[in-house]
Amino acid sequence: MNYLKTTYSSSIFGMSCKIALIHYSVNQLDKDRKKHEAY
């Protein structure tokens, strides 16, 4: 039972990390695009 709980929480943690990383890269791309449009 404990093992299942830890794998479940770690998978959720991995998913949230992945989502956060995706959000971060999208924001970075958006910043770069705005920089290019400024020129």
Chimera marker file (.cmm) of the C-alpha trace (Angstrom):
<marker_set name="trace">
<marker id="1" x="0.000" y="0.000" z="0.000" r="1" g="1" b="0" radius="0.5"/>
<marker id="2" x="2.767" y="2.410" z="0.958" r="1" g="1" b="0" radius="0.5"/>
<marker id="3" x="4.660" y="1.537" z="-2.219" r="1" g="1" b="0" radius="0.5"/>
<marker id="4" x="1.621" y="2.292" z="-4.367" r="1" g="1" b="0" radius="0.5"/>
<marker id="5" x="1.133" y="5.608" z="-2.635" r="1" g="1" b="0" radius="0.5"/>
<marker id="6" x="4.724" y="6.721" z="-3.231" r="1" g="1" b="0" radius="0.5"/>
<marker id="7" x="4.727" y="5.723" z="-6.905" r="1" g="1" b="0" radius="0.5"/>
<marker id="8" x="1.401" y="7.512" z="-7.386" r="1" g="1" b="0" radius="0.5"/>
<marker id="9" x="2.615" y="10.728" z="-5.755" r="1" g="1" b="0" radius="0.5"/>
<marker id="10" x="5.937" y="10.614" z="-7.599" r="1" g="1" b="0" radius="0.5"/>
<marker id="11" x="4.165" y="10.189" z="-10.938" r="1" g="1" b="0" radius="0.5"/>
<marker id="12" x="1.989" y="13.210" z="-10.120" r="1" g="1" b="0" radius="0.5"/>
<marker id="13" x="5.154" y="15.099" z="-9.193" r="1" g="1" b="0" radius="0.5"/>
<marker id="14" x="6.743" y="14.122" z="-12.495" r="1" g="1" b="0" radius="0.5"/>
<marker id="15" x="3.672" y="15.253" z="-14.414" r="1" g="1" b="0" radius="0.5"/>
<marker id="16" x="3.565" y="18.632" z="-12.669" r="1" g="1" b="0" radius="0.5"/>
<marker id="17" x="7.295" y="19.073" z="-13.325" r="1" g="1" b="0" radius="0.5"/>
<marker id="18" x="6.748" y="18.321" z="-17.008" r="1" g="1" b="0" radius="0.5"/>
<marker id="19" x="3.815" y="20.747" z="-17.189" r="1" g="1" b="0" radius="0.5"/>
<marker id="20" x="5.824" y="23.455" z="-15.423" r="1" g="1" b="0" radius="0.5"/>
<marker id="21" x="8.701" y="22.914" z="-17.850" r="1" g="1" b="0" radius="0.5"/>
<marker id="22" x="6.346" y="23.201" z="-20.834" r="1" g="1" b="0" radius="0.5"/>
<marker id="23" x="4.846" y="26.421" z="-19.448" r="1" g="1" b="0" radius="0.5"/>
<marker id="24" x="8.352" y="27.788" z="-18.898" r="1" g="1" b="0" radius="0.5"/>
<marker id="25" x="9.509" y="27.027" z="-22.444" r="1" g="1" b="0" radius="0.5"/>
<marker id="26" x="6.323" y="28.514" z="-23.919" r="1" g="1" b="0" radius="0.5"/>
<marker id="27" x="6.872" y="31.689" z="-21.905" r="1" g="1" b="0" radius="0.5"/>
<marker id="28" x="10.496" y="31.873" z="-23.049" r="1" g="1" b="0" radius="0.5"/>
<marker id="29" x="9.455" y="31.468" z="-26.693" r="1" g="1" b="0" radius="0.5"/>
<marker id="30" x="6.842" y="34.184" z="-26.234" r="1" g="1" b="0" radius="0.5"/>
<marker id="31" x="9.466" y="36.535" z="-24.780" r="1" g="1" b="0" radius="0.5"/>
<marker id="32" x="11.811" y="35.827" z="-27.686" r="1" g="1" b="0" radius="0.5"/>
<marker id="33" x="9.043" y="36.502" z="-30.188" r="1" g="1" b="0" radius="0.5"/>
<marker id="34" x="8.183" y="39.816" z="-28.527" r="1" g="1" b="0" radius="0.5"/>
<marker id="35" x="11.872" y="40.750" z="-28.606" r="1" g="1" b="0" radius="0.5"/>
<marker id="36" x="12.023" y="40.050" z="-32.340" r="1" g="1" b="0" radius="0.5"/>
<marker id="37" x="8.851" y="42.026" z="-32.997" r="1" g="1" b="0" radius="0.5"/>
<marker id="38" x="10.309" y="45.013" z="-31.147" r="1" g="1" b="0" radius="0.5"/>
<marker id="39" x="13.059" y="45.442" z="-33.728" r="1" g="1" b="0" radius="0.5"/>
<link id1="1" id2="2" r="1" g="1" b="0" radius="0.2"/>
<link id1="2" id2="3" r="1" g="1" b="0" radius="0.2"/>
<link id1="3" id2="4" r="1" g="1" b="0" radius="0.2"/>
<link id1="4" id2="5" r="1" g="1" b="0" radius="0.2"/>
<link id1="5" id2="6" r="1" g="1" b="0" radius="0.2"/>
<link id1="6" id2="7" r="1" g="1" b="0" radius="0.2"/>
<link id1="7" id2="8" r="1" g="1" b="0" radius="0.2"/>
<link id1="8" id2="9" r="1" g="1" b="0" radius="0.2"/>
<link id1="9" id2="10" r="1" g="1" b="0" radius="0.2"/>
<link id1="10" id2="11" r="1" g="1" b="0" radius="0.2"/>
<link id1="11" id2="12" r="1" g="1" b="0" radius="0.2"/>
<link id1="12" id2="13" r="1" g="1" b="0" radius="0.2"/>
<link id1="13" id2="14" r="1" g="1" b="0" radius="0.2"/>
<link id1="14" id2="15" r="1" g="1" b="0" radius="0.2"/>
<link id1="15" id2="16" r="1" g="1" b="0" radius="0.2"/>
<link id1="16" id2="17" r="1" g="1" b="0" radius="0.2"/>
<link id1="17" id2="18" r="1" g="1" b="0" radius="0.2"/>
<link id1="18" id2="19" r="1" g="1" b="0" radius="0.2"/>
<link id1="19" id2="20" r="1" g="1" b="0" radius="0.2"/>
<link id1="20" id2="21" r="1" g="1" b="0" radius="0.2"/>
<link id1="21" id2="22" r="1" g="1" b="0" radius="0.2"/>
<link id1="22" id2="23" r="1" g="1" b="0" radius="0.2"/>
<link id1="23" id2="24" r="1" g="1" b="0" radius="0.2"/>
<link id1="24" id2="25" r="1" g="1" b="0" radius="0.2"/>
<link id1="25" id2="26" r="1" g="1" b="0" radius="0.2"/>
<link id1="26" id2="27" r="1" g="1" b="0" radius="0.2"/>
<link id1="27" id2="28" r="1" g="1" b="0" radius="0.2"/>
<link id1="28" id2="29" r="1" g="1" b="0" radius="0.2"/>
<link id1="29" id2="30" r="1" g="1" b="0" radius="0.2"/>
<link id1="30" id2="31" r="1" g="1" b="0" radius="0.2"/>
<link id1="31" id2="32" r="1" g="1" b="0" radius="0.2"/>
<link id1="32" id2="33" r="1" g="1" b="0" radius="0.2"/>
<link id1="33" id2="34" r="1" g="1" b="0" radius="0.2"/>
<link id1="34" id2="35" r="1" g="1" b="0" radius="0.2"/>
<link id1="35" id2="36" r="1" g="1" b="0" radius="0.2"/>
<link id1="36" id2="37" r="1" g="1" b="0" radius="0.2"/>
<link id1="37" id2="38" r="1" g="1" b="0" radius="0.2"/>
<link id1="38" id2="39" r="1" g="1" b="0" radius="0.2"/>
</marker_set>
